[in-house]
Amino acid sequence: MRVGIIGTGWIAEKAAITLQGMEKCEAYAVGSRTSEKAESFAEKWGIPKSYGSYGELIRDPEVDLVYVATPHSHHYDVTREALLSGKPCLVEKAFMANYRQAKEIVDLARERGVFLAEAIWTRYQPVVGMVRNLIAEGRIGKPQMITATLGYSMGEKPRIMRADLCGGALLDLGVYALNFVRMFTTGDVSMIDGHCVKSYTGMDLTNAITIITADGVLSNVQSSARCVGDNIGVIAGTEGNLIVDNINNPQKITVNTRDRVHVEDIQVPRQITGYEYQFYACREAIAEGLTEPREMPLDETLYIMRLMDGLRKKWGVRYPMDD
Ligand SMILES: NC(=O)c1ccc[n+]([C@@H]2O[C@H](COP(=O)([O-])OP(=O)(O)OC[C@H]3O[C@@H](n4cnc5c(N)ncnc54)[C@H](OP(=O)(O)O)[C@@H]3O)[C@@H](O)[C@H]2O)c1
């Protein structure tokens, strides 16, 4: 699978490093707003093709998958252009600015029968199946409560601070916490509420969210772009608990009994960076003729976008695309 990377920022580099270590997937092209950046990125990572515009990369017939690695605010235009050209797309989280944009893009992909996926890497990692199996085996009894935190001290990064770049902790970090809850609960969200502390630019910098799901699990999750979180996720059941060491790239699951006695630590399989699973999932799904990945169905992407819209509305965190 020849991947065309759109954007030359932080995550684009991580993708290039990851693809270098993968089999049957390669970083084939990079597209940037300037040819200088595209050329230097391509040279640095040994990528055969570089383009000084996103459109040129999209139109390259050799590109099998367009990987959209621009800020959330710029996912919509580039993904739309790629889908209209019939190109399969893997789009970084947060998928779009809001539910309206996400629905339009999902509808377009479905109308055209073109593959589309959200690059929420944690959904594709083997740890998801490992945790689900531990729960299904009854290792912690019946889950009752989930807690999870994700916090990075990110300073005043423009894409966190600015409304036109869809700033705030929720779309950047909280999305992982919401996915953590959705991955390990069943049924609809029956209640969701939250609070946030905002930046002087009106973006949520630190937030806390409470969710009750149809299975009776209560989840409390926090995310912050202002402080160093423990980044731990805990699934607490009637007979014990599971502790996931890092909800943003889990390496270890700890199993404890009813009396909080340590039972075992389970390591995840050795990984390149952890991003490889989302690329392999796309490759396999496309090879099977699917138009979305099994690991992260588009309806689930839409569901989470809608939850985030609701929270932002309550908090008064608005983007220009909301109008
Ligand atoms: N999955 C993960 O673990 C993870 C981690 C970090 C970020 N992300 C996601 O990846 C996306 C990009 O994040 P990042 O940290 O890589 O951002 P970044 O370092 O700021 O890079 C974004 C790239 O997008 C392009 N771009 C296009 N329009 C832009 C604009 N108006 N302002 C700034 N850049 C623009 C730029 O590339 P050119 O100038 O070359 O066109 C830039 O290098 C976000 O959606 C973010 O949530 C995911």
The ligand as a Gaussian input file, in Angstrom:
#p B3LYP/6-31G(d) Opt

LIG

0 1
 N       -2.474000      10.230000      16.404000
 C       -1.672000      10.928000      17.179000
 O       -1.024000      10.438000      18.076000
 C       -1.540000      12.392000      16.913000
 C       -0.507000      13.116000      17.527000
 C       -0.375000      14.470000      17.209000
 C       -1.253000      15.056000      16.334000
 N       -2.265000      14.316000      15.770000
 C       -3.219000      14.932000      14.850000
 O       -2.564000      15.176000      13.619000
 C       -2.992000      16.398000      13.079000
 C       -1.764000      17.277000      12.870000
 O       -1.125000      17.489000      14.105000
 P        0.443000      17.840000      14.209000
 O        0.796000      17.796000      15.642000
 O        1.225000      16.998000      13.265000
 O        0.401000      19.355000      13.721000
 P        1.588000      20.224000      13.152000
 O        2.909000      19.744000      13.663000
 O        1.197000      21.623000      13.371000
 O        1.561000      19.914000      11.584000
 C        0.429000      20.097000      10.788000
 C        0.848000      20.166000       9.314000
 O       -0.331000      20.461000       8.567000
 C       -0.032000      21.327000       7.500000
 N       -0.970000      22.473000       7.543000
 C       -1.912000      22.765000       6.621000
 N       -2.558000      23.852000       6.918000
 C       -2.053000      24.308000       8.078000
 C       -2.310000      25.446000       8.880000
 N       -3.239000      26.345000       8.548000
 N       -1.594000      25.606000       9.997000
 C       -0.649000      24.724000      10.346000
 N       -0.353000      23.610000       9.603000
 C       -1.040000      23.424000       8.482000
 C        1.416000      21.753000       7.651000
 O        2.143000      21.067000       6.660000
 P        2.650000      21.797000       5.336000
 O        3.066000      23.184000       5.758000
 O        3.787000      20.965000       4.926000
 O        1.534000      21.817000       4.350000
 C        1.843000      21.277000       9.016000
 O        3.153000      20.805000       9.038000
 C       -4.017000      16.989000      14.056000
 O       -5.311000      16.668000      13.609000
 C       -3.702000      16.275000      15.348000
 O       -4.818000      16.091000      16.207000
 C       -2.391000      13.023000      16.042000

